[in-house]
Structures are given as C-alpha cells and as structure tokens.
Amino acid sequence: MDLNLTGRTVLITGASKGIGAAAAEVFAEEGCNLILAARSTEALEALCERLRSQHQIQARAVPTDLRDPARLAALAEAGKDVDVLVNNAGDIPGGTLESVDEATWRHAWELKVFGYINLTRAIYAHMKTRGSGVIINDIGAAGERMDAGYIAGSSGNAALYAFTRALGGRSLRDGVRVVGVSPGPVETDRIVTLMKAAAQRRFGDESRYRELMANYPLGRPARPREIADLMAFLASDRSAYTTGVVFTVDGGLSARPG
C-alpha cells in the first residue's frame, strides 16, 4: 500500500530509541523528511546519519528536554512547518500512591503529559493556519486498563486519552487530525531492563526474563515496529477521516475481563 507520504516532514519526540526510533525508521522508508528530538544527543545524531544514508531523506537532530520551556519553544519553532507531529517522549515511573511522591509525579508529568500538551499547542497553531496536519500521541494502554501499581502513569495516560479525544473531536474543522496510539507492553530497552530485573529477583537469572512474558498475547510483547507502522498509516491520507480516537495495540489485553 502506497501511503503517499513522500516529501512530508515529520517531527518525532523521544526519537533516539524504542518506539520513537522505530517511527523514524518507518517514516524514512516512506520518504519523509525528519526532525528528531530526544535528550540523548549522540544516539540522535547517529540515527539521523544512518537514516539519511539509507533512505536519502533529510533528517535533523534537535536535542531537547521537553521539561525545559525554552528548549520546547525552540523545538516548536524548528518544527513549525511539519506535516506530522508524533508526541512520543515519556518516562513515567511505576509505583503506588504511597510510593510516588509529589516531586516524582510532577517531574514525570512535565515530560509526558505537559510535554505533549505544550508542544501540540504550539505546532497545532501553525497547522491550523495552513489548514492541514496530523498529530499522533503515543500514549499507553495503562490509560485504559488502570493499574494502582502504576498510578502516575495510568493517570497521565488517561489525561492524554481525554486530551486526544477532546482536541481531535473538533480539529477537522481546522483541517487537522489528532489521533492516539496506545500500546500495551512493547519490547523496548526500558521493558527489557525491567523484566531482567524481575527475572533476577524471581529466578536468580536475568537471562530468563522472556519466561515472564509467556502469558502475553503470542508469548511476547509488541515489537516497536508494529506500533510505528500504525503511526505511519494514521499519518497518511489513507486515514483522512480518522480523528479524535485512540487505537489500543496490546494484543487484546485491555479487552480481557478482570
């Protein structure tokens, strides 16, 4: 299927690894030019160099911490003409109400919740002026399948569900589409590290971490590419009537009772 994305410009946050890097790869394969943002300068530059070489596209690295208002404003200015914004940066830690203190909670939300909202606010204004654009929010299925052991993340993701639906429900009048992708477990560096630690505690051997995934659908987490492919489709004109919705990609976990 030709998505007709060639020549469009895509801004991706949290792009140095995981889902963000997979999204950069997919959009580069589709012929898109890229503006990639993350805190890791070295990894970001290396990814841009590889994608430029392999796909003959333009790729610009903009090292950014979205918690810093000045850096966020600079990124928004660099991306004011983008056709697609993929909000992806976030690292909300696990923990219960008792174990996550206010400072930790606020620090996490400054990146994922307010980072998404503030960058969207800036980029949306330019898209509205042009009468076109797509905003894709990478959220997380904990916003739908609530977890008291991940209370800051569940609450933040639920807020982004509401943000995506509320804005996307009216955005087509401005020629803009706003959608969400909400993954369940995805095999990123972060989840592998967590699972290895859990395997070390349970079995005394971190190399057995895949045994802890046996109850996942298909016996594995989602692959980053499976999330990124959906993002590319949603960004394309093949999905021109899609806005104000969040697509859960978790192998059916959120649909299970209990």
C-alpha positions as CSV (number, residue, x, y, z in Angstrom):
1,M,0.0,0.0,0.0
2,D,1.4,3.3,-1.0
3,L,0.8,5.8,1.8
4,N,1.8,8.8,-0.3
5,L,3.9,10.3,2.4
6,T,6.9,11.0,0.3
7,G,8.3,14.6,0.9
8,R,6.3,15.2,4.0
9,T,8.1,16.4,7.2
10,V,7.6,14.6,10.5
11,L,8.7,15.7,13.9
12,I,9.1,12.9,16.4
13,T,10.0,13.3,20.1
14,G,11.7,10.7,22.2
15,A,13.2,9.5,18.9
16,S,16.6,8.2,19.9
17,K,15.3,4.7,20.8
18,G,12.3,2.4,21.2
19,I,9.1,3.3,19.5
20,G,10.4,6.8,18.6
21,A,13.3,5.3,16.7
22,A,11.1,2.7,15.0
23,A,8.7,5.5,13.9
24,A,11.7,7.4,12.5
25,E,12.7,4.3,10.5
26,V,9.2,3.8,9.1
27,F,8.6,7.4,8.1
28,A,12.1,7.5,6.5
29,E,11.2,4.4,4.5
30,E,8.1,6.2,3.3
31,G,10.3,9.1,2.0
32,C,9.5,11.6,4.8
33,N,12.0,14.2,6.0
34,L,12.5,14.1,9.7
35,I,13.1,16.4,12.7
36,L,14.1,14.1,15.6
37,A,14.1,15.2,19.2
38,A,15.4,13.5,22.3
39,R,17.7,14.1,25.3
40,S,20.4,11.8,24.0
41,T,22.4,13.8,21.5
42,E,24.8,11.1,20.5
43,A,22.2,8.5,19.8
44,L,20.0,11.0,18.0
45,E,22.8,12.2,15.7
46,A,23.8,8.6,14.9
47,L,20.2,7.7,14.0
48,C,19.9,10.8,11.7
49,E,23.1,9.9,9.9
50,R,22.0,6.4,9.3
51,L,18.6,7.3,8.0
52,R,20.0,10.0,5.7
53,S,22.4,7.5,4.3
54,Q,20.0,4.6,3.9
55,H,16.9,6.4,2.7
56,Q,18.2,9.6,1.0
57,I,16.0,11.8,3.1
58,Q,16.7,14.9,5.2
59,A,17.0,14.2,9.0
60,R,17.8,16.8,11.5
61,A,18.6,16.1,15.2
62,V,17.3,18.6,17.8
63,P,18.5,17.5,21.3
64,T,15.7,18.6,23.6
65,D,14.4,18.2,27.1
66,L,10.7,18.9,26.8
67,R,10.6,19.8,30.5
68,D,12.6,23.0,29.7
69,P,10.1,25.6,28.4
70,A,12.9,27.4,26.4
71,R,14.0,24.1,24.7
72,L,10.4,23.2,24.0
73,A,9.8,26.6,22.4
74,A,12.9,26.2,20.2
75,L,11.8,22.7,19.1
76,A,8.4,24.1,18.2
77,E,10.0,26.8,16.2
78,A,12.2,24.3,14.4
79,G,9.1,22.2,13.6
80,K,6.6,24.9,12.8
81,D,6.2,23.7,9.2
82,V,5.9,20.0,9.9
83,D,3.1,18.0,8.3
84,V,3.1,15.4,11.1
85,L,3.9,15.6,14.8
86,V,4.5,12.4,16.8
87,N,4.4,13.0,20.5
88,N,6.4,10.1,22.0
89,A,8.7,11.2,24.8
90,G,7.9,10.0,28.3
91,D,9.3,8.0,31.2
92,I,6.7,7.9,33.9
93,P,7.9,5.6,36.7
94,G,5.9,2.8,38.3
95,G,4.7,2.9,41.9
96,T,1.7,3.2,44.1
97,L,0.1,6.3,45.6
98,E,2.2,5.9,48.7
99,S,5.5,5.3,46.9
100,V,5.4,8.1,44.3
101,D,6.0,11.4,45.9
102,E,4.8,14.7,44.5
103,A,8.2,15.8,43.1
104,T,8.5,12.5,41.2
105,W,4.9,12.7,39.9
106,R,5.3,16.3,38.7
107,H,8.7,15.6,37.1
108,A,7.2,12.7,35.1
109,W,4.1,14.6,34.0
110,E,6.2,17.6,32.9
111,L,7.7,15.5,30.2
112,K,4.9,13.2,29.0
113,V,1.7,15.0,29.9
114,F,2.6,18.7,29.7
115,G,5.3,18.0,27.1
116,Y,2.7,16.5,24.8
117,I,0.1,19.3,25.5
118,N,2.5,22.2,25.2
119,L,4.2,21.0,22.0
120,T,0.8,20.2,20.5
121,R,-0.4,23.7,21.4
122,A,2.5,25.3,19.6
123,I,2.5,23.0,16.5
124,Y,-1.3,22.9,16.2
125,A,-1.4,26.7,15.8
126,H,0.8,26.5,12.7
127,M,-1.1,23.6,11.3
128,K,-4.4,25.4,11.8
129,T,-3.0,28.4,9.9
130,R,-2.1,26.2,7.0
131,G,-5.3,24.1,7.2
132,S,-3.5,20.8,7.3
133,G,-1.6,18.5,9.6
134,V,-1.7,15.3,11.7
135,I,-0.8,14.9,15.4
136,I,-0.2,11.4,16.8
137,N,0.0,10.9,20.5
138,D,1.8,7.7,21.7
139,I,0.0,7.2,25.0
140,G,0.0,3.8,26.6
141,A,-2.7,1.2,27.5
142,A,-2.5,1.9,31.2
143,G,-4.7,4.9,30.5
144,E,-7.4,2.4,29.7
145,R,-6.5,-0.6,31.8
146,M,-5.9,1.2,35.1
147,D,-3.1,0.0,37.4
148,A,-2.8,1.2,41.0
149,G,0.8,0.0,40.9
150,Y,1.5,2.4,38.0
151,I,-0.8,5.2,39.3
152,A,1.1,8.2,37.9
153,G,1.4,6.6,34.5
154,S,-2.2,5.4,34.4
155,S,-3.4,8.9,35.5
156,G,-1.2,10.7,33.0
157,N,-2.1,8.4,30.1
158,A,-5.8,8.8,30.9
159,A,-5.4,12.5,30.7
160,L,-3.8,12.2,27.3
161,Y,-6.6,9.9,26.2
162,A,-9.0,12.8,27.1
163,F,-6.8,15.4,25.5
164,T,-6.5,13.5,22.2
165,R,-10.3,12.8,22.0
166,A,-11.3,16.3,23.0
167,L,-9.0,18.1,20.6
168,G,-9.4,15.6,17.8
169,G,-13.2,15.7,18.1
170,R,-13.1,19.3,16.8
171,S,-9.8,19.5,14.9
172,L,-11.1,18.6,11.4
173,R,-12.8,22.0,11.2
174,D,-9.2,23.4,11.2
175,G,-8.0,20.8,8.7
176,V,-6.0,18.9,11.4
177,R,-6.3,15.4,12.6
178,V,-5.4,14.4,16.1
179,V,-5.2,10.7,17.0
180,G,-3.7,8.4,19.6
181,V,-1.8,5.1,19.6
182,S,-1.9,3.3,22.9
183,P,0.5,0.4,23.2
184,G,0.5,-2.3,25.8
185,P,3.9,-3.9,26.6
186,V,6.4,-3.2,23.9
187,E,9.9,-4.7,23.7
188,T,11.9,-1.6,24.3
189,D,15.1,-1.2,26.2
190,R,13.1,0.0,29.2
191,I,10.8,-3.0,29.4
192,V,13.6,-5.5,28.8
193,T,15.6,-3.9,31.7
194,L,12.5,-4.1,34.0
195,M,11.9,-7.7,33.0
196,K,15.5,-8.7,33.5
197,A,15.4,-7.2,37.0
198,A,12.2,-9.1,37.7
199,A,13.8,-12.4,36.4
200,Q,16.8,-11.8,38.6
201,R,14.6,-11.4,41.7
202,R,12.4,-14.4,40.8
203,F,14.8,-16.9,39.3
204,G,18.2,-15.5,40.2
205,D,19.0,-15.3,36.5
206,E,18.2,-12.2,34.4
207,S,18.6,-14.1,31.2
208,R,15.3,-15.9,31.9
209,Y,13.3,-12.7,31.5
210,R,11.5,-14.0,28.5
211,E,9.8,-16.6,30.7
212,L,8.0,-13.8,32.4
213,M,6.4,-12.9,29.1
214,A,4.8,-16.3,28.5
215,N,1.3,-15.0,29.4
216,Y,1.5,-12.1,26.9
217,P,-0.5,-12.5,23.7
218,L,1.6,-14.5,21.3
219,G,4.0,-15.1,24.2
220,R,5.8,-11.8,23.6
221,P,5.4,-8.0,23.9
222,A,4.6,-6.0,20.8
223,R,7.6,-5.0,18.6
224,P,8.3,-1.3,18.3
225,R,7.8,-1.6,14.5
226,E,4.3,-2.9,15.0
227,I,3.4,0.4,16.7
228,A,5.3,2.5,14.2
229,D,3.6,1.0,11.2
230,L,0.2,2.0,12.6
231,M,1.5,5.6,13.2
232,A,2.5,5.8,9.5
233,F,-0.9,4.7,8.3
234,L,-2.7,7.1,10.6
235,A,-0.5,9.9,9.3
236,S,-1.4,9.2,5.7
237,D,-4.3,10.3,3.6
238,R,-5.5,6.7,3.7
239,S,-6.7,7.6,7.2
240,A,-8.1,11.0,6.2
241,Y,-11.4,10.5,8.1
242,T,-9.8,9.4,11.3
243,T,-9.5,11.8,14.2
244,G,-10.4,12.1,17.9
245,V,-9.8,8.4,18.6
246,V,-7.1,6.3,20.4
247,F,-6.1,2.9,19.0
248,T,-5.1,0.4,21.6
249,V,-2.4,-2.0,20.4
250,D,-1.9,-4.6,23.2
251,G,-2.8,-8.0,21.7
252,G,-6.2,-7.8,23.4
253,L,-5.0,-7.4,27.0
254,S,-7.3,-4.4,27.6
255,A,-10.3,-6.4,26.4
256,R,-9.8,-9.2,28.9
257,P,-12.1,-9.3,31.8
258,G,-10.7,-8.8,35.3
